[in-house]
Amino acid sequence: MAAYAASMTLSQPKARPLTPGIGYMFGTMDVTNYNSTLAEIVDGNGNGLNDFFRSAPKVFLSSCSDLGYTGIWDATGKTVKCWDQLDAAPGELANDVDAGSFDFIAIGPI
């Protein structure tokens, strides 16, 4: 069983102001190998989303990945937890499956 593997591509190098003290970022998270033992998703520089905000941002994911899986943001693990709603017995995605790419927007204090 391989480890959780994912990458994050950001649309800009830092959070942009939305209102005074609140900023946003958006981009894509690609979960290339899902594993129920979650790991923080980072960009190419090793930064997670929390590194761009003063405290943990609220993260909203697209309704499903480009491969049709459902994902929710796990704020504790700083990662995406994936679900297979297309299977005959819906539940958490099996280990060692490519969950696909999720578009996201993160909003939080800057």
Secondary structure, DSSP 8 states (H G I E B T S, - for coil): ----EEEEEESSSS-EEEETTEEEEEEEEEEEEB-SS------TTS--GGGGSSS--EEEE-SS-TTS-EEEEETTTTEEEEEESSSSS-EE--TTB--EEEEEEEEEE-
